[in-house]
Amino acid sequence: LARVLAPSPDILLLDEPTNHLDLATIEWLEGELASRRSALVMISHDRRFLSNLSRATVWLDRGETRRIEKGFTAFEEWRDEVLGEEERDQHKLDRKIVMEEHWLRYGVSGRRKRNVKRLGNLFELRQQRRDYRGTAGKANLAAAEAETSGKLVIEARHIGRSYGERKIVDDFSTRVTRGDRIGIIGPNGAGKTTLIGLLTGGDTPDTGTVRLGANLEMATLDQHRESLDPKTTLADALTGGRGDSIMVNGTPKHVIGYMKDFLFASEQARTPLEVLSGGERGRLMLARALAKPSNVLVLDEPTNDLDLETLDVLEEMLSDYEGTVILVSHDRDFLDRVVTSVIAPEGDGKWVEYAGGYSDMLAQRGADLQEKAIKASASPEISRVTKNANSTPASTAKRRLSFNEKHALETLPKTMAKLQAEIAKQQKLLDDPELYAKDRKAFDAASSAIAKAQADLDAAEEKWLELEMLREEIESGA
């Protein structure tokens, strides 16, 4: 991020910039990007991040892009409307095919020419139905639940853990009961994984005691995916290399069927894990964790690399899960929708539990503590680099547009419009599929004219953008 932000570019292209960042740094990055005048093109599955920064949304769906001139806040409602309209159109198409097939069986008349045309229309409708690509659907996430645990799940009293002189956990106490959803947040390296290990019995505290309840069955999701051998196939990773079935909730299920529940295609069964995308690896880890019978789910960064639709289904699954959930996450929206309390670090090994989600925690802590966490996580080097990048030389404020630059700003839009009209005119000639065969010279001339007009248009647009940004800089510095 420091390398990308330092030059203060005109356009920033950010592909999942929040991945593996802690919450304080994500909020710092949001503020940094919001304060810049760069154009932003972002890919992200962090809903809060997109909602706070985006002004237009492009949805890539089944090989097509759709754009809405609104930020991500309006996206989900718009997406549902688009899919609902598409579903209605497909229903109408199905009804029309049924009507035409009924005519084919019972309504064919003696007028051969009309019948042939109508039969051709039926074939086109059928082809249209075959070519339709439906949505991939939603993952069918369901946790295999074990017998109900006792009312008390975890009781920690005055626990502490240190590494040398550094205190990771200091005098922390909590009580977790059945059905709780506990979120643990904090900067990278604050000790979230250590705290989970202490609470779940995976590690022993230096001081204090941890008591686990009766009849606990834990399933764990590892944030680093370290348990995956990259050479193993997808099917073997789910079955452990033992046959073609996987035990789900104590019942054997064919691995292909279980893969489809998590949006994997059947032909991916023999795919080595090393070629899977980050999102596919995330779904695989969820599939492995949720297959084990449990009444306590321990999820370390479960949202990493998951797409928005799978995130929605994961949230629904966790809300329906009758056991207890302990999770680490840097996704603020996910925390607000899922958890019932948040455990956050206060520095020097101190951890405090707050009722409610992430937004509730912020309200209880106060902005001053939030700002302290942001300052602690953002290194002075990054702060200095971005401060220098944003500083505008004093000479820029005194700069004025020359007469030629002002004239170019006024006339370039008209020039660009003429070039666009010329491109459209030549393209209309080339749209004739017979032109090449009828008049090769006209075809070549039109092609050359389009190429020249496009080159001139690109140069004019680049010049206009350069002058427009210069004008904005001068006005803002005045």
Summary of the structure (lengths in Angstrom):
residues: 478
radius of gyration: 29.8
end to end distance: 30.1
largest distance: 96.6
contacts: 1355
relative contact order: 0.11
helix: 51%
strand: 19%
